[in-house]
């Protein structure tokens, strides 16, 4: 049997070996007076003394001179005699350098309680303390930084939205001192309206679910005044990812917003002045051209009246008045084209055949001094356009090209297919580019920039309306295309008309037939409605001239009264009338007299969507034969719909 004493003698060498193997801790013995009695490898490593140098020396040499003068070693031993002492502080190595140490001293006693020394364990915490100190200094610098910022309110919220910190910027433009606002809910910064919609809670929920909230809006200062703020809220999480609060940054953008609003108002005023200037040019140009036309009409009719009294031939005066009126109608159509409001009949058009078909017209219009050359590829896919408007557009471009070559020259009308891959001015797709190129003097940059402005012309007073390119530009955009100008001084001008390629195939167009004679249909009781007395009297005169009996009404309400009093076979109404429009009159008439045929007359190129759908239309200005056909069409529609009309002889 092995005794306890024998076991102790066997275990002691192992304990010594264990202690000597530890290098991260200084583990050594002190006698009751503080003299070093043992020394391990860890003590030698970071204190610098070998065992033979330090054993028998007092442990106070590990303390700084300041601590030794203050009696710290003696007080440490005194505390350790009570059982245990632990502290951190500066210690000194053999070479005089200092390190930050964690020290634990335990008293060692015999079984009877007699003190025989102390066990001292020291750990070098210099690196950890340096890191902690660096972190502390960093946090302090960050705190000073945040506190020094006065243009931003930077503060913390707890997970429930209560203010946990407050910087100088927040105090400056929100008005609260830290002691007034800490612990209060941040919703007090919002307006009553925003609190009513629960905006503060929704903002925090967005941060929780999406990781960030950013917005601009009105916020409220302590004194109740409002300011425009930019707000950013980010979540704050601990090392494990748990939400511990929110970081909120607010900036007062009131001055910037006021400046922005002032700038927008100035821009709006500038745009308004530009619009007024454009309207002035538009009305001035229209007035000039219409005055010229009206001068011809009035003068011709005046001469016709005087010569008619003498029994002379007045045909040429009537012809002059009619030609001037037709030019006025053309000018109106050009204005509608510029406004993108003309009614287009889009269909599949063979551009190459169209240009060849109008070659004689072009040459006759341009004159003998200018040569016209057409350059087309062997194959060209058809385009989607209104053929009549396309002819008018090409004619306008050709006339412009001729006017740019007063001494004569050459006009080249060409075409090519193009693909647009990147949407910009044109949508992605296939296009035919029809171009009209002249050999004239070309345009400088300033003229080129204004070439498509309404009523801008270089032809001089009385020689052009300045609506030609604007009309073509509007036509191209309505077709889904674009008009482009290319010009340089001395190199001529090229106008490109881009039109989308049609997805439909060409259909054979019937050959033109002679217009059938207008059927003689008389004896209808027609109610004509127009708020303009001149137009109303003129329409009534045309109808009466072909044998109809006409009732006249100057408003929709008067027309409805007449419908109750008279037996009417056909209602003809203008669209644009005050109080009750033509469309409203049609609806009321259809409700009370569902079998009555109706015809809508309008000076607008197209009516608003849903206005009198299914009702035949006649565009102003119109001739008597156009009015006659429109009346027949209206009656014909009613007959095809199975309605019976009874005409009374008058």
ABEGO torsion letter per residue (X at the ends): XBBAAAAAAAAAAAAAAAAAABAABBBBBBBAAGBBABBBAAAAAAAGBBAAAABGBBAAAABBAAAAAAGAAAAAAAAAAAGBBBBBBBBBBAAGBBBBBBBBBBBBBBAAGBBAEBBBBBBBAAAAAAAAAAAAAAAAAAAAAAAABAABBBBBBBAAGBBABBBAAAAAAAGBBAAAABGBBAAAABBAAAAAAGAAAAAAAAAAAAGBBBBBEBBBBAAGBBBBBBBBBBBBBBAAGBBAEBBBBBBBAAAAAAAAAAAAAAAAAAAAAAAAAAAAAAAAAAAAAAAAAAAAAAAAAAAAAAAAAAGBBAAAAAAAAAAAAAAAAAAAAAAAAAAGABBBBBBBBBAAAAAAAAAAAAAAAAEAABBBBBBBBABBBBBBBBAAAAAAAAAAAAAAAAAABAAEEBBBBBBBBBBBABBBABBBEBBBBBBBBBABAEBBAAAAAAAABBGBBAAEBGABAGAAAAAAAAAAAAAGBBBBBBBBBGAEBBBBBBBBBBABBBBBBBBBBBBBBBBBBBGBBBBBBBABAAAAAAAAAAAAAAGBBBBBBABAAAAAAAAAABBBABBBBBABBBGBBAAAAAAAAAAABAABBBBBBBABABBBBGBGBGBBBBBOBBBAAAAAAAAAAAAAAAAAAGBBBBBBBX
